């Protein structure tokens, strides 16, 4: 595997103040530069930018079936260490975050076994956080 470099991802939000609070207080991301229409966050070592965009008139709900669950498309997130994933899952439950897919272990006993959870930010962006007990299985077939 190549040395990982931080990614940059800019996502649309329909309420900068509400999403600023979600990413800062709920997920614990440190805020960087900002203006009235956008905010940079340290998203687990990556650069996430929320940009104001009015809500679309038509929702873009779509999902794919994976391991018996409907996975929202599109979505983004990070792969955490197993212990960090467990801490985040417990923290989100304690903060009454509404899950699209509750935290659980997917593909149990198979190649690519992983812990995963899905939830939405206040603007409807789907996030997935996952962890592998064996990081060598991240891209295993």
N, C-alpha and C positions, 0 to 999 in steps of 0.2 A: 504494500500500500504506500502511496506517496505521502509525503509530509502534508498534513492538512493545513490549509489556510482558511481564514475566516471567509464566510460567504457574505454577500450583501443582498438583502431582500427588501424591496419596498412594496408595501401592501396598502390597499385603500381602506379607509375608515370613514364612517359618516358622522362621527362625533369625536373630535380630537381629545377633548377633556376627559370623557369617559374612558376612552381607550388608553390614554396616558395613565390614568389611575389603575386600570386593569393590568397593563404590562409592568408598571412600576410597583404597585402595592400587592397585587394578587400573585403575579409571577416573580416579583423581586428583581426585575431587570433595572440596571442602573441607567439613568437617563444621560444622554450626551447633548449634542447641539439640538436646537429647536427654533421654531418660529410659531406663528399663530396657526399655520397650516400643516406643519409636519414636526415630528419628533424622532430623533435617533435614540436607539436603545442598544445596550450591550446585552444581546440575546444569547447567553451562554457562550460568550466569546465571539459571537458573530454580530454583524451590523444589521439590525432590523430597523427600518424606517416606516413609521405610520404616516400616511399622507391623506389629507382630507379629500374626499370625493363624495358628492351627494349620493344617496341611496338610489339604486336602479329602480325603475318602475316595476320590473319583473324580476322575481327572485331566480337565482341560478342554482336550484337544488338538484344535485345529482350525486349518485353513490354507486360504488361497486361492491359486490359481495366478496368478503374475505373472511375465511374461518368462521362462517355463520353470522357475521355482522355486516351491516351496511356502512362502508367506509366513505365518508364525505369526500367529494372531488370538487375542486382542488383542496389540498391541505398542505401544511408544512410543519416542521418542528425540528427537534434535535434528538440524537441518541445520547443518553446519559449513562453514567455508571449505574449499576443495579441499585446500589444503596441510595444514590441521589434520586433515582426514579421513585423509589419507595417513599423517600422523604417528601418529594413533590406531590405524589399521589395523596399522601396523608394530609399535607398542607392544603391542597385544593379541596379535599373532602371537608376539612375543618372550616374552610371559608365558604362552604356551600356552593361550590362551582357546580353547575349543571353539566353532566357528562353526556356526550353523544354516544360514546361507548365507554362504559365504566372500566376502570383499571382492571386488567386481567392478564394472564399469560396465554399467548397465542402459539399455535403449532406445538403444543406440549409433546415432548418426546420425539419430535421431528427435527430435521435440519432447519436451522433458522428460528428455533424456539426463542421467543422474545416476550417481554412485558410491554404492554401498550395501553394507551388511553387517548381518547379524543374528546375535545371540548371546543366551544366556539368563543371567540372574543366578542365584545359587545357590538361589533359591527358585522358579525356573522362570518368572520374568517375562521376556518376550521384549523385546529392545531392538533398534531399528534406528537406525543412524547413516548419514546420507547427505550428499552434497555435489553442488552443481551448478557446472559451469564458468561458466555464465551464470545468475546468480540471478534474472534476469528470466523464466526458464522455470519457476520454482517452481510457478506456478499455470497455466502455459500449457496449452492444449488441443491 
